[in-house]
Amino acid sequence: MPHPAQQIALQEYIHSVEASTERIDRLTEQILKLLPTWRLAPVVSALQALRGVAPTVASTMVVEVGDGLRTPGSL
């Protein structure tokens, strides 16, 4: 970079991307570790039968949609 401040800013952006990537890897690992014991794992497996649906995507979809057992307004 032509100016030292630009190099510093670039390096900070690079560190931020690396930290985010590491965080995603850690969270993905935890999801995959917990998935087999989750009661909704069969639903996740069924969603993975669709082309391009990874375990993390399927897990997220199941969490977002819910299990159908909750009633409106309950937490």
BELCOR-V305888 format. One record per residue. N is the residue number from 1. OMEGA is omega as a letter, one per 40 degrees, with the letter a starting at -180 (none if undefined). D_CENTER is the distance of its C-alpha to the mean C-alpha in Angstrom with 1 decimal. Layout:
N;OMEGA;D_CENTER, N;OMEGA;D_CENTER
//
This chain:
1;a;33.9, 2;a;37.3, 3;a;36.9, 4;i;35.5, 5;i;33.6, 6;i;31.7, 7;i;30.8, 8;a;29.6, 9;i;27.3, 10;a;26.0, 11;i;25.4, 12;i;23.5, 13;i;21.2, 14;i;20.7, 15;i;19.9, 16;i;17.4, 17;i;15.5, 18;i;15.9, 19;i;14.7, 20;i;11.5, 21;i;11.0, 22;i;11.9, 23;i;9.6, 24;i;6.4, 25;i;8.6, 26;a;9.5, 27;i;6.5, 28;i;5.8, 29;i;9.5, 30;i;9.7, 31;a;7.9, 32;i;10.2, 33;a;13.0, 34;a;13.1, 35;a;12.6, 36;a;16.3, 37;a;17.8, 38;a;16.1, 39;i;18.8, 40;i;16.7, 41;i;15.8, 42;i;18.6, 43;i;17.1, 44;i;13.8, 45;i;16.3, 46;i;18.3, 47;i;15.7, 48;i;15.0, 49;i;18.7, 50;a;18.1, 51;i;18.1, 52;a;15.0, 53;i;12.6, 54;i;10.2, 55;a;9.3, 56;i;5.6, 57;i;7.2, 58;i;10.0, 59;i;8.6, 60;i;7.2, 61;a;10.6, 62;i;12.5, 63;a;11.4, 64;a;12.3, 65;a;15.5, 66;a;16.5, 67;i;18.8, 68;a;21.9, 69;a;23.6, 70;i;23.2, 71;i;26.0, 72;i;25.9, 73;i;26.1, 74;i;25.0, 75;none;22.2
//
